[in-house]
Amino acid sequence: MEHMLQRILDKLENMEAELAEVKANMATKQELEEIKANMATKQELEEIKANMATKQDLALIQQAVLETNEIVKKLESKIDTHEQLLTLLSHRSLEHEAAITSIRFILTK
């Protein structure tokens, strides 16, 4: 009988220890209130979901970015060509101006 009572007491002590451990791992009411206060509501989640881009939207955006990148590359190429042309025209203009100055000098003699 004494042995049986000792086993019962041991089991009760184990249960108390387990209960204490469970209590130690449980959130307090204040912690639960803080979690609840920081959680998004269903309405907020629906708004977020409604405002999110879909995979199709992202694919369209990616395609637009790629197309824009191609356009920018073409424009850069044209700008380089135009810069070369402007440099050439500037040199010709200077040559013409020098020639005109020479002709004026000859005519004034």
C-alpha atoms as an extended CHARMM CRD file, in Angstrom:
* protein
*
       109  EXT
         1         1  MET       CA              0.0000000000        0.0000000000        0.0000000000  PROA      1               0.0000000000
         2         2  GLU       CA              2.7770000000        2.3670000000        0.9050000000  PROA      2               0.0000000000
         3         3  HSD       CA              4.4850000000        1.5540000000       -2.3660000000  PROA      3               0.0000000000
         4         4  MET       CA              1.2700000000        2.3780000000       -4.2300000000  PROA      4               0.0000000000
         5         5  LEU       CA              0.9230000000        5.7250000000       -2.4370000000  PROA      5               0.0000000000
         6         6  GLN       CA              4.5210000000        6.5600000000       -3.2840000000  PROA      6               0.0000000000
         7         7  ARG       CA              3.8520000000        5.8630000000       -6.9740000000  PROA      7               0.0000000000
         8         8  ILE       CA              0.7710000000        8.0680000000       -6.8710000000  PROA      8               0.0000000000
         9         9  LEU       CA              2.7650000000       10.8640000000       -5.2150000000  PROA      9               0.0000000000
        10        10  ASP       CA              5.5210000000       10.5020000000       -7.8230000000  PROA      10              0.0000000000
        11        11  LYS       CA              2.9870000000       10.7050000000      -10.6340000000  PROA      11              0.0000000000
        12        12  LEU       CA              1.4060000000       13.7790000000       -9.0530000000  PROA      12              0.0000000000
        13        13  GLU       CA              4.8180000000       15.4200000000       -8.7570000000  PROA      13              0.0000000000
        14        14  ASN       CA              5.5320000000       14.6510000000      -12.4230000000  PROA      14              0.0000000000
        15        15  MET       CA              2.1570000000       16.0860000000      -13.3950000000  PROA      15              0.0000000000
        16        16  GLU       CA              2.8300000000       19.2160000000      -11.3390000000  PROA      16              0.0000000000
        17        17  ALA       CA              6.2410000000       19.6080000000      -13.0140000000  PROA      17              0.0000000000
        18        18  GLU       CA              4.6780000000       19.1740000000      -16.4580000000  PROA      18              0.0000000000
        19        19  LEU       CA              1.9270000000       21.6440000000      -15.5820000000  PROA      19              0.0000000000
        20        20  ALA       CA              4.5120000000       24.1660000000      -14.3890000000  PROA      20              0.0000000000
        21        21  GLU       CA              6.4220000000       23.7340000000      -17.6440000000  PROA      21              0.0000000000
        22        22  VAL       CA              3.2370000000       24.2090000000      -19.7020000000  PROA      22              0.0000000000
        23        23  LYS       CA              2.3870000000       27.3310000000      -17.7130000000  PROA      23              0.0000000000
        24        24  ALA       CA              5.9150000000       28.6800000000      -18.2210000000  PROA      24              0.0000000000
        25        25  ASN       CA              5.5910000000       28.2350000000      -21.9920000000  PROA      25              0.0000000000
        26        26  MET       CA              2.1280000000       29.7670000000      -22.2570000000  PROA      26              0.0000000000
        27        27  ALA       CA              1.6750000000       33.3800000000      -23.2580000000  PROA      27              0.0000000000
        28        28  THR       CA              0.3190000000       35.7340000000      -20.6480000000  PROA      28              0.0000000000
        29        29  LYS       CA             -2.9160000000       37.6060000000      -21.1830000000  PROA      29              0.0000000000
        30        30  GLN       CA             -0.9060000000       40.7870000000      -21.7740000000  PROA      30              0.0000000000
        31        31  GLU       CA              1.2500000000       39.0360000000      -24.4000000000  PROA      31              0.0000000000
        32        32  LEU       CA             -1.8740000000       37.7500000000      -26.1310000000  PROA      32              0.0000000000
        33        33  GLU       CA             -3.3440000000       41.2480000000      -26.1410000000  PROA      33              0.0000000000
        34        34  GLU       CA             -0.1140000000       42.6160000000      -27.6730000000  PROA      34              0.0000000000
        35        35  ILE       CA             -0.1740000000       39.9170000000      -30.3500000000  PROA      35              0.0000000000
        36        36  LYS       CA             -3.8280000000       40.6330000000      -31.0560000000  PROA      36              0.0000000000
        37        37  ALA       CA             -3.1510000000       44.3850000000      -31.2780000000  PROA      37              0.0000000000
        38        38  ASN       CA             -0.3490000000       43.8130000000      -33.8000000000  PROA      38              0.0000000000
        39        39  MET       CA             -2.2260000000       41.3580000000      -35.9970000000  PROA      39              0.0000000000
        40        40  ALA       CA             -3.7890000000       42.4470000000      -39.2640000000  PROA      40              0.0000000000
        41        41  THR       CA             -7.5550000000       42.2270000000      -39.4870000000  PROA      41              0.0000000000
        42        42  LYS       CA             -9.3350000000       40.2300000000      -42.1790000000  PROA      42              0.0000000000
        43        43  GLN       CA            -10.2410000000       43.5070000000      -43.8750000000  PROA      43              0.0000000000
        44        44  GLU       CA             -6.6050000000       44.6500000000      -43.8520000000  PROA      44              0.0000000000
        45        45  LEU       CA             -5.5140000000       41.3130000000      -45.2930000000  PROA      45              0.0000000000
        46        46  GLU       CA             -8.1520000000       41.5900000000      -48.0270000000  PROA      46              0.0000000000
        47        47  GLU       CA             -6.9500000000       45.1240000000      -48.8540000000  PROA      47              0.0000000000
        48        48  ILE       CA             -3.3710000000       43.8930000000      -49.0540000000  PROA      48              0.0000000000
        49        49  LYS       CA             -4.4540000000       41.0070000000      -51.2440000000  PROA      49              0.0000000000
        50        50  ALA       CA             -6.4370000000       43.3530000000      -53.5040000000  PROA      50              0.0000000000
        51        51  ASN       CA             -3.4480000000       45.6750000000      -53.9070000000  PROA      51              0.0000000000
        52        52  MET       CA             -0.8870000000       42.9750000000      -54.5810000000  PROA      52              0.0000000000
        53        53  ALA       CA              0.4400000000       42.5060000000      -58.0990000000  PROA      53              0.0000000000
        54        54  THR       CA             -0.3880000000       39.1750000000      -59.6920000000  PROA      54              0.0000000000
        55        55  LYS       CA              2.1180000000       37.0050000000      -61.5160000000  PROA      55              0.0000000000
        56        56  GLN       CA              0.5520000000       38.2290000000      -64.7500000000  PROA      56              0.0000000000
        57        57  ASP       CA              1.0340000000       41.8520000000      -63.6520000000  PROA      57              0.0000000000
        58        58  LEU       CA              4.6750000000       41.1450000000      -62.8490000000  PROA      58              0.0000000000
        59        59  ALA       CA              5.1750000000       39.4710000000      -66.2300000000  PROA      59              0.0000000000
        60        60  LEU       CA              3.7000000000       42.5150000000      -67.9820000000  PROA      60              0.0000000000
        61        61  ILE       CA              5.9050000000       44.8550000000      -65.9560000000  PROA      61              0.0000000000
        62        62  GLN       CA              8.9610000000       42.7530000000      -66.7580000000  PROA      62              0.0000000000
        63        63  GLN       CA              8.0850000000       42.8270000000      -70.4740000000  PROA      63              0.0000000000
        64        64  ALA       CA              7.6330000000       46.5980000000      -70.3360000000  PROA      64              0.0000000000
        65        65  VAL       CA             11.0110000000       46.9900000000      -68.6200000000  PROA      65              0.0000000000
        66        66  LEU       CA             12.7000000000       44.8570000000      -71.2810000000  PROA      66              0.0000000000
        67        67  GLU       CA             11.0580000000       46.8510000000      -74.0730000000  PROA      67              0.0000000000
        68        68  THR       CA             12.0470000000       50.1190000000      -72.4100000000  PROA      68              0.0000000000
        69        69  ASN       CA             15.6050000000       48.8430000000      -72.0770000000  PROA      69              0.0000000000
        70        70  GLU       CA             15.7160000000       48.1130000000      -75.8350000000  PROA      70              0.0000000000
        71        71  ILE       CA             14.3650000000       51.5800000000      -76.6180000000  PROA      71              0.0000000000
        72        72  VAL       CA             16.9870000000       53.1850000000      -74.3680000000  PROA      72              0.0000000000
        73        73  LYS       CA             19.7510000000       51.2130000000      -76.0920000000  PROA      73              0.0000000000
        74        74  LYS       CA             18.5110000000       52.3770000000      -79.5260000000  PROA      74              0.0000000000
        75        75  LEU       CA             18.3320000000       55.9840000000      -78.3030000000  PROA      75              0.0000000000
        76        76  GLU       CA             21.8610000000       55.7820000000      -76.8930000000  PROA      76              0.0000000000
        77        77  SER       CA             23.0810000000       54.4940000000      -80.2560000000  PROA      77              0.0000000000
        78        78  LYS       CA             21.3230000000       57.3350000000      -82.0830000000  PROA      78              0.0000000000
        79        79  ILE       CA             22.7160000000       59.8820000000      -79.6350000000  PROA      79              0.0000000000
        80        80  ASP       CA             26.2300000000       58.5740000000      -80.2700000000  PROA      80              0.0000000000
        81        81  THR       CA             25.6620000000       58.8830000000      -84.0300000000  PROA      81              0.0000000000
        82        82  HSD       CA             24.2840000000       62.4080000000      -83.6150000000  PROA      82              0.0000000000
        83        83  GLU       CA             27.2330000000       63.4260000000      -81.4410000000  PROA      83              0.0000000000
        84        84  GLN       CA             29.6370000000       62.2040000000      -84.1270000000  PROA      84              0.0000000000
        85        85  LEU       CA             27.6620000000       64.0760000000      -86.7910000000  PROA      85              0.0000000000
        86        86  LEU       CA             27.6500000000       67.2800000000      -84.6990000000  PROA      86              0.0000000000
        87        87  THR       CA             31.4120000000       66.9920000000      -84.2030000000  PROA      87              0.0000000000
        88        88  LEU       CA             31.8940000000       66.5520000000      -87.9550000000  PROA      88              0.0000000000
        89        89  LEU       CA             29.6140000000       69.5120000000      -88.7030000000  PROA      89              0.0000000000
        90        90  SER       CA             31.4570000000       71.6370000000      -86.1560000000  PROA      90              0.0000000000
        91        91  HSD       CA             34.7650000000       70.8660000000      -87.8500000000  PROA      91              0.0000000000
        92        92  ARG       CA             33.2970000000       71.6870000000      -91.2750000000  PROA      92              0.0000000000
        93        93  SER       CA             31.8490000000       74.9090000000      -89.9340000000  PROA      93              0.0000000000
        94        94  LEU       CA             35.2540000000       75.9010000000      -88.5860000000  PROA      94              0.0000000000
        95        95  GLU       CA             36.8610000000       74.9950000000      -91.9140000000  PROA      95              0.0000000000
        96        96  HSD       CA             34.2710000000       77.0770000000      -93.8210000000  PROA      96              0.0000000000
        97        97  GLU       CA             34.7450000000       79.9810000000      -91.4500000000  PROA      97              0.0000000000
        98        98  ALA       CA             38.5010000000       79.8000000000      -91.9450000000  PROA      98              0.0000000000
        99        99  ALA       CA             38.0280000000       79.6670000000      -95.7290000000  PROA      99              0.0000000000
       100       100  ILE       CA             35.6530000000       82.6710000000      -95.6220000000  PROA      100             0.0000000000
       101       101  THR       CA             38.1630000000       84.5730000000      -93.5080000000  PROA      101             0.0000000000
       102       102  SER       CA             40.8920000000       83.7440000000      -96.0340000000  PROA      102             0.0000000000
       103       103  ILE       CA             38.7050000000       84.8670000000      -98.9570000000  PROA      103             0.0000000000
       104       104  ARG       CA             37.8530000000       88.1370000000      -97.1610000000  PROA      104             0.0000000000
       105       105  PHE       CA             41.5390000000       88.6900000000      -96.5090000000  PROA      105             0.0000000000
       106       106  ILE       CA             42.3530000000       88.1300000000     -100.1810000000  PROA      106             0.0000000000
       107       107  LEU       CA             39.5060000000       90.4090000000     -101.3160000000  PROA      107             0.0000000000
       108       108  THR       CA             40.5370000000       93.2520000000      -99.0350000000  PROA      108             0.0000000000
       109       109  LYS       CA             44.0660000000       93.3630000000     -100.4760000000  PROA      109             0.0000000000
